[in-house]
Amino acid sequence: MIRSTGRPAVTTPPTTGLDEAGSLRHQLTDQLADDGHIRTFAVDKALRTVPRHAFAPEVPLETAYANDKIPTLYTTEGKVRS
């Protein structure tokens, strides 16, 4: 397991919930590192730096940073498409 020693600066503009988003981002990255899914410093740094919630603005922060997929495609019946 490789983990950065410092916390990179958040790259998103100041908004409400930014501290919460950063905290959730680091929690998810810590979980992935602890589970052995992060094997390089570059991946660790990217996960700690890139604001995942910016790519899923329609979901709550907790959902954006959950260790789960974020559905983006739905059928006409409203079911998640895989």
C-alpha positions in Angstrom: 0.0 0.0 0.0 1.3 3.4 -1.0 -0.1 6.5 0.7 0.9 10.1 0.3 2.3 11.8 3.4 0.7 15.2 2.7 -2.7 16.2 1.7 -2.8 17.9 -1.8 -4.7 21.1 -2.2 -8.3 20.8 -3.4 -8.5 21.9 -7.0 -12.2 23.0 -7.1 -13.3 26.6 -6.6 -14.5 27.5 -3.1 -18.1 26.4 -2.7 -20.3 25.3 0.1 -19.4 21.8 1.3 -15.9 21.9 0.0 -14.4 20.8 3.3 -16.9 18.0 3.4 -16.1 17.0 -0.1 -12.4 17.0 0.6 -12.9 14.9 3.8 -15.1 12.4 1.9 -12.6 12.2 -0.9 -9.7 11.4 1.5 -11.9 8.9 3.4 -12.7 7.0 0.1 -9.0 7.1 -0.9 -8.0 5.8 2.5 -10.5 3.0 2.2 -9.3 2.0 -1.3 -5.7 2.1 -0.1 -6.4 0.0 3.0 -8.2 -2.5 0.7 -5.1 -2.7 -1.5 -6.7 -1.2 -4.6 -4.2 1.7 -4.8 -0.7 0.6 -5.7 1.0 3.7 -6.9 1.6 7.2 -5.5 0.3 8.7 -8.8 -3.1 7.0 -8.4 -3.3 7.9 -4.7 -2.5 11.6 -5.5 -5.1 11.6 -8.3 -7.8 10.2 -6.1 -7.0 12.7 -3.4 -6.9 15.7 -5.8 -9.6 15.2 -8.5 -13.1 16.3 -7.2 -15.2 13.2 -8.0 -18.4 15.1 -7.2 -17.7 17.5 -10.1 -18.4 14.6 -12.5 -21.6 13.7 -10.8 -23.3 17.0 -9.8 -26.7 15.5 -9.7 -26.0 13.2 -6.7 -25.4 14.1 -3.1 -21.7 14.3 -1.9 -22.1 11.2 0.1 -23.2 9.3 -3.0 -20.4 10.8 -5.1 -17.8 9.6 -2.6 -19.3 6.2 -1.7 -17.2 3.2 -2.7 -19.8 2.3 -5.3 -20.8 3.0 -8.9 -22.8 6.1 -9.7 -25.6 5.3 -12.1 -25.7 7.7 -15.1 -27.8 5.8 -17.7 -31.4 4.8 -17.1 -34.0 2.8 -19.1 -37.3 4.4 -20.1 -38.8 2.6 -17.1 -36.3 4.4 -14.8 -34.1 1.4 -14.1 -30.3 1.7 -14.1 -28.7 0.6 -17.4 -25.6 -1.5 -17.1 
